[in-house]
Amino acid sequence: MTVEIVSPEGKIFTGTAKSIQLPGTNGLFQVLDNHAPLISTLTGGKLKLDITDKSAEGIERFEKLSNGQYIFPIKGGVVEVLSNKVIVLVD
């Protein structure tokens, strides 16, 4: 799936991912390929990406964990999942 992460300052990340874990208002949740359409608010916490494209634009801003997994702290925001594309608007 395609993932875009955008802040008020501009685009933070663009690339493909196997999964993304997000800190939702009602708890952590994960989005995988072909997920049902979804819109959710996000709280402060860590966004976790399992990427397939190690040369994705903006990945250098993320902390690398292991095996293609990266985390990025956020203060809050909104996520939209539609047609195998995830757009995350973060503070």
Secondary structure, 3 states (H helix, E strand, C coil): CEEEEEECCEEEEEEEEEEEEEEECCEEEEEECCCCCEEEEECCEEEEEEECCCCCECHHHCEECCCCEEEEEECCEEEEEECCEEEEEEC
